[in-house]
Every structure is written in structure tokens, then in C-alpha cells.
Amino acid sequence: MKKLVIHGGRRLSGEVTIGGAKNSTVALIPAAILAETPVKFDSVPDILDVYNLQAILNSMNVTSTFRGGELMIDPTNIVESELPSTAIKSLRASYYFMGSLLGRFGRATVTFPGGDNIGPRPIDQHIKGFEALGATVHEENDTVYINAENGLKAARIFLDVVSVGATMNIIMAAVHAEGTTVLENAAREPEIIDLATFLNNMGAQIRGAGTDVIRITGVKKLESKNTHTIIPDRIEAGTYLAWAAAQGDGVLVKNVIPEHLESFTAKLLEMGVDLEVREDSIYVPKSVNLQPIHIKTAPFPGFATDLQQPVTPLLTLASGTSVIQETIYPERTRHIPELQKLGVDISNDVYGQINVTQSSNFHGARVSAAEIRAGASLVATGLMADGITEVINAEHVLRGYDHIIHKLTMLNADIQIEEE
């Protein structure tokens, strides 16, 4: 087990470059097995999830090499095999192998995945999509068995709830299905566009990604002919923007797509953070006289649920009480008691509303990161606090943030990884 040790109180300044999107990467790697040729990605974030996915690929005789942000995957000798349950259970996004294996072999057996504990995230919409395409699905002993004995056939699918995971999984399953699948009430996240772009560049026919109606016309084979550059991580970018606004004396956040962050930056501007938005970077000056705001999480293009925890420490600087309504994962509150240990005036109710009241004089403490974004909120508060903060279960943070120690150190933070 690892822990992050933070000596707080140092002001942040300088530049930070955002890595490739985690939420794209964890779908693109499973999607690579749909290709009949080697595949190459760049701007791949150096996070634990990538190594877990490589272990899963290796179990299927799919070779991969990862260095310097470049990931090579060769699925040409892929074989069907039992996937390693340890890697599956530590990584919720391993459920993308359901769609890619179904698309590649017409069947899939996947242990029910683990990952962050932020409340129920059922896969009923994934299963609905697979069954509409002609597969039979049953669950037994935490394992999902999917089989399309008669091949996959195109269908019209309406998602009952907007789901990024289901949208991506159905796209991967449908790329080889006979006919044109119409997916309605689809999620619109940039990461879905990234997946569609990757598949289309290999010969897939996917139209409408980024809208709520996506059409996938099945093709016989996919062949990679160029390197796919993963889009910048909007959640990592938002996290550093919040940290810079909370504890910075002038920070330039580079390699961002500002359009992906508009719902987030609009809230920072509403608070009084005087952002300077440029073509592919955002400058955050020292922030003063901040005002409380009301945040309501929503599917893209709304305020991302993954940013409600990272922005929370910044809200403590506003002159009053800010309110967060978590509508996606109401149980995403495990950071609250940990923040209270650090001196944050924060509370929540049974309806998913979180209240953050102006507070200061944070003090270092030993706290636990229950999941990725909860850990980000603890890191931010540790940077703001007097004394030493220890964040245990740091593996959660390392799963989601590329080179976090190096990046924060270059911004003048005092933070290290130690063995617990």
C-alpha cells in the first residue's frame, strides 16, 4: 500500500501539461482488440489502469508495450481465454471487454468489475443493448456470460438512462453487426467521440458521436493505419484548474480543449476566478474575493460528476456557503468525513446535497482516499493545510492522475509517495 505525504502551505506557480484522457484510454485499449492489425496510441496517461488493462490483454495473448506515452498493442494472435479476475476486479472500466469481445468473437465472459466505490452503477443498459443486437446474457457468481450464437444483427436501441459505459460498449459490439444499429439517448461525452474517431480511422462506419443519436453500420474488418492521439483529459485539467485557483499564484494549464470544460470554467468564472482562456491552454491568476456558487452535476455537457470532489476545496474560499447537488452518483460522498478531519466545514444530506461553507486554517491529518476523485479533493486540501497530510490508499489517486507527483512538484508543491 502507498500513501501520499504532503507538506502543506506552499503556493503553486508555473506550468502543468495535461495528459491523455483516462476515460478515453480505458475504453480505447479494450477496443484495440477489434483490430486485425497492430494498434498504436500516443498521449497515453501513465496511470495504474493502463497497466491493469495490459495484464488483461496479456491473458488473451495480446502483446503490448508502453513507454513515453506511447502504447503499442498487437492483437493479431489473440485467443479466447479466462480474463484475470484480480485485474478485472480492481478496474471498473474492464467491463468494456464485454463489448469488444462480443464484437470480436460473438461471445464474452467477464467477471463483474470492481473499481471506485461511489454507489450503484448497474450494467442493465449494457445488457439491454447486447440483447437487442441478438446476444443472450446471463449472470452467475459475479460473472456475466454473453453469447451471440447466430451472429450480431443491427437493432434500434433506446437507452433508458444516459450512460457513457453503455454507449461505448454498444458501439464496440455493433461495429461488426450486420446492418445499421441506431442508438438513441446516447451519451455525448468527448471520450465517446474519441472512441468513434479511433474506430472510424480503422474502417468503422459510426456517425453521430457527440449527439444523442449514433448510427453504427457494421463492417467486416478493422485495420489500423495510423497512430491515434488520445484527447486531453478534461477531468485532470479541471482538477488542476481548481487547485490553481485555490492555492496558486499564477498557473498555466496546458494541453486542454477549452470547449470540453465550458460547464466547469463557467462556474469558476461565476465564483470570481479571473481565468484567461486561450486556444489550447488556460491561465489561472491568484484568486481573491471569491463568491459561493451552486453546482448541479449532469451528463455532458453539464458539470461533470468527476469534478465535484476536486472543486470542493476551492469552494471553502468563497464568502458564504456553496451547494453541490450530486445527481449522477448521490452516494459519492466518502470524501466528506475525510475533509472534515482536515478542518473543512462540509456536510451532506440524504438527498445528495453537499454544503461547503467558508473555512480556513486547515490542519494536516491522516486521511484515506476512498476513490480517485475523493483522493484529489484530499490532495488539494493537503496542499492548502498547515502541517503534514498523509493520504493513505494512494493507489486510487495514482489510478487517475498521470505523473501527479512530478507535476505538482514542478508547481512548487512538497509531495512524495511513500510505502505504507
Secondary structure by P-SEA (a helix, b strand, c coil): cbbbbbbcccccbbbbbbcccaaaaaaaaaaccccccbbbbccccccaaaaaaaaaaaaacccccccccbbbbbccccccccccaaaaaacccccaaaaaaaaaccccccccccccccccccaaaaaaaaaaabbbbbbcccbbbbbccccbbbbbbbbccccaaaaaaaaaaacccccbbbbccccccaaaaaaaaaaaaaccccccccccbbbbbbbccccccbbbbbcccaaaaaaaaaaaaacccbbbbccccccccaaaaaaaaaacccccccccccccccccbbbbbbbbbbccccccccccccccccccccccbbbbbbccccccccaaaaaaaaccccccccccbbbbccccbbbbbbbbcccaaaaaaaaaaaaacccbbbbcccccccccccaaaaaaaaaccccccccc
